[in-house]
C-alpha cells in the first residue's frame, strides 16, 4: 500500500495544496489570488474525499449482496466545507469588484501605491 | 423545560434574528431587535456561567443524538467564562452602536450591518460552546465571513483592501485548521473533542497526529494574530467602522485564543505538547517578540486606531505568554487577561468611536486639547490606557501581576523582567495620547464640539468602571480563571 501509486491521491493533494498556496503568496493580481485560494481549498476537499473511500466499497446505501461501504462522513463534512468555500469565493470576488470601483485597479502593487498616496493626503489635510 | 435548552438558545437566537433583520430593514427597528437579542444572550450566558460554577460541566446533545455520533455542546468553566465575555461585549457594543453606526455607515446598508453583526455573534458564541471540532470550523467561518463584510463597510476605501487581505489570511488559517481536523479524523475516526482527547494519547507519536497539531496551531495562530501572523490586523482595525473595531478587538481574537486553549489543553491535554514537542519555546518566544515589536510599532503610529491595533497584537502576546507557561498561575493569567483586555480594548475603541463621531478623525492631531473639549470620553480612554500599562487598581495590573508570578514560579527571571520592561513601552504610547489630549491646546480655528451622546458615553463608562472594579476586586474573575486553569491542566472537558 505504502507505495507511490498507493498514495496517489495524497500526492495529488500535496501538489495541489502547494500550487494553490504558492499562488496566493506570489500573485499580485487579486483575482489570481482568489484562484489560488480555491485551488488550495480544493486540495483539502480531495484530501477528505480520498480519506473516506474504502477500496472496493460502494455508496453507503443498504442493498443485497454488498458488504463493503465507503465512509460517508468525510464526504458529508466536505459538502459543508465546499459550501463555505463557495461563500468565501463569492465574498472575495464581490470585494474585488468593490476594490476595482474604488481604486480602478486590481493589481496589488498599484493598490499599495494608491494607499500610500491616501496616507500622504490624510497627513497633509491635518497639518 | 426552557432551562435545559439554554446552551442551544444562546446560539440560535442571534442566528434566527439575522434573517429577520434582513426582512425588517428599518434601521431603528433592526437596532432595537439586535439590542434585545444581545442582552438576552448576555443573560443566558450569565445563567450558564452560574450553572457551570455550581453544577460543573454542562453537556447538551443536539437532537438527542449521543456523542460521538451526534454533535455535542459542551460548556465547562473556561467556555462559560469566554461566553460571558463575548456576549457581554456584544450587548454593550450594541447599546453604544446606534449613533455611531448612523454616522459611519451608509443609511441603506445599516440593516445589513446589523445582520452581519448578529451572524458574527452567532459564530463566536458557537465556537465557544461547541464540543465538536468540525462544528467549530463551521462557526469559525460564519464569524469570519461576517467580520470581513463588517470591516469592508468602513468609509475609507482602504477598508476594502483591509477586508480582502483579512479574507485571504483568515481563509488560509481556517483551511489549515480543517486540514488538521481531517488528519485527526483519519487517525481516530471521531470529531468529538472529549473523544479525541481520549484517543489521541495512544497515537500521539505518529507523524500524522503531529502534522495535524502543527496545522491546527498555525491555522489558529493566524486567526488570533500571533506576532508574525498578525499582518491582517492593523489595517482591518484601523479602517473598519468604530463599532466593528470595538466589537472585533474585544471578541474575535479572544475567541481564537480560546480555540488554541482547547487544542493545546483539551485535545492534546494528555500529550503535553507544550513541553513534549517544544511548542512551549516557540509560543513563548513569539509572544515575547510580539510584546516588544508590536509595542514599538504602536509608538510610531499617528492614527490612534492603528496605534491601539498594534497594542492589541502586543497584548495577545501577553495572553499567549501566560498560556505557554503551562502552569496553573500562568494559564489563569492568560485567561483572566482575555477578560481584562477585552474590557480595556473595547472601551478604548468605543472612546475613539465617540471622537470620530464628534471630531471626524482619530489622528494624533485630532486629539489636541480633547481632554478639555470631550472630558468624559477622554477620561474613559485614559483609564483604559492605564489598564494597558498595568497600573495598580486597574485590570491590567491583575493580569501582569499573575504573569510575573507565573514567571517567578518557574524561575524565569528574565521573562519576568521582560514583562515589566514591555509595560514601559505601553507607557510611551499611552503617554503620546495623554500628552496630545491634555498638554497640547486645540487649534484656534477648531469648531466647537459637544460631548458624545449619552448612549455612547454610558456604554463607554460601564466598561471603564468595570476595568477599575475588576482591578480593585479581582477575586471573582481570578477564581474562575484559576479554577478553569486547574481543570484544563488536569485533563480537559470533564
HADDOCK unambig.tbl for C-alpha pairs under 7 A between the chains (distance, minus, plus):
assign (segid A and resid 41 and name CA) (segid B and resid 175 and name CA) 6.80 0.50 0.50
assign (segid A and resid 44 and name CA) (segid B and resid 179 and name CA) 6.52 0.50 0.50
assign (segid A and resid 48 and name CA) (segid B and resid 182 and name CA) 6.56 0.50 0.50
assign (segid A and resid 51 and name CA) (segid B and resid 186 and name CA) 6.77 0.50 0.50
assign (segid A and resid 88 and name CA) (segid B and resid 145 and name CA) 6.96 0.50 0.50
assign (segid A and resid 92 and name CA) (segid B and resid 164 and name CA) 6.58 0.50 0.50
assign (segid A and resid 95 and name CA) (segid B and resid 160 and name CA) 6.57 0.50 0.50
assign (segid A and resid 95 and name CA) (segid B and resid 164 and name CA) 6.52 0.50 0.50
assign (segid A and resid 99 and name CA) (segid B and resid 160 and name CA) 6.14 0.50 0.50
assign (segid A and resid 99 and name CA) (segid B and resid 161 and name CA) 6.83 0.50 0.50
assign (segid A and resid 102 and name CA) (segid B and resid 157 and name CA) 6.20 0.50 0.50
assign (segid A and resid 115 and name CA) (segid B and resid 158 and name CA) 6.86 0.50 0.50
assign (segid A and resid 126 and name CA) (segid B and resid 365 and name CA) 6.89 0.50 0.50
